[in-house]
């Protein structure tokens, strides 16, 4: 099946939904392709179902607010395609996607990649053991299915999400065994100068403090300045080991949830071959975008956290602005209308952005996570360690693509989604160069495993007139 | 044990996890069903046969590859459960079914 649209949006989170709503308001034919079964993205995961249930309050007012956005999205008139997996973005702005075992082509005048953020890989000893998951995974289980992993459950890492999830578990009557806070000593002290900005946006800071208060009231151990977290076990995790001030500790664990912040999910934008740059604050690559979110490929836009971490509120504004730009280019609004709307959006965005310097200063990505010890697995799919990568560099591989060709790092089913970031860091560290100097891992279609049947079901013809 | 804590948010369905009937809810993913059934590991790697289980639950890590309704290498975290769905451990590479 083939179809042509003014706008093809990839992802139905805050950015994708807002882009669709704005595009439809200006009469653009719009299709939204999302791999999840329900709209909302990860932040508002399953919000329609949960908002109706009696326990929605335990997930907090921010989550419940997402229900309103989803409702408007449902009624906006965009062609919404859930459980649809995009597997190619062509430079001719054609998107190939698979649903229920059959593929379709979507020709677009413009594409918005709004696939959000992904959790930073946390390569520590034992992180491939069953029972070790991300904190995001734990929260998805909670939101989508009201399911809590086995106890004793430990949370290790830094950032707002571990505290939020711990508070949610406490609210649900299933407190974690403990929280291992990996925020380095002195990080909070260094970030005080950013406090006025954080206070200016009054909504965020009290939220963080309320999570901490809930954790303290529940008597959940919160261990500060933890280093050297490792998952131990034979066949599955049975304990967690960690160091505080040079002393090792060990505790029984059936579940260990890891989180070291989020990074833009750049797999799709990389696959389109557009320009990316290295963001030193995020310690991650980001697509190079103009003020409206357009990439180096005309007509291909990135909105929301996929283009840089800003959170749900900013993602929604960015999605709307991108759609307005597309509407302007299609002649649906004039430049004065575009500018007027943009003035309001700009003000809203600046207000929400005031918390970022504070968060970035407190929760700085840690070098031990980027450049782990020799025995730690980096490429989970091909089971390659940091040592394998360092040996490849010693043998003359100068960048991620050479290491990939020599070792298969990044060639497994995930195609580098998990290892690319660490691979870049280890290569740069081993060579003694800045990560920014290295090229990105080349990402090629198909972006998902495909059956031959899915491939054969495609009946489109590139560049011809028979797209209907 | 993975524990369900909340009230009903979807209709009850029955799926088969490695042949055993398991009661799940509409809105669960196949990966969640496998974990509720206690199926860890959910796959053995093609490289060394190492045990693995779902890690990210959002389609990024590909650790939840399982055989679903006879088709191998499906991302179980992205597959909503359906009545009668068969969810099985994948051991090594996927096999081709005629």
Interface residues (C-beta under 8 A of the other chain):
Chain A: X35 X36 X37 X38 X42 X46 X49 X50 X52 X53 X54 X55 X83 X85 X118 X119 X128 X129 X130 X131 X132 X133 X134 X136 X137 X140 X141 X144 X145 X146 X147 X148 X149 X150 X172 X173 X174 X235 X236 X265 X380 X381 X382 X383 X412 X413 X414 X417 X418 X448 X449 X451
Chain B: X1 X2 X3 X4 X5 X6 X7 X8 X9 X10 X25 X27 X28 X29 X32 X35 X36 X40 X41 X42 X45 X47 X48 X50 X51 X52 X53 X54 X55 X56 X57 X58 X59 X60 X61 X62 X63 X65 X71 X73 X75 X78 X80
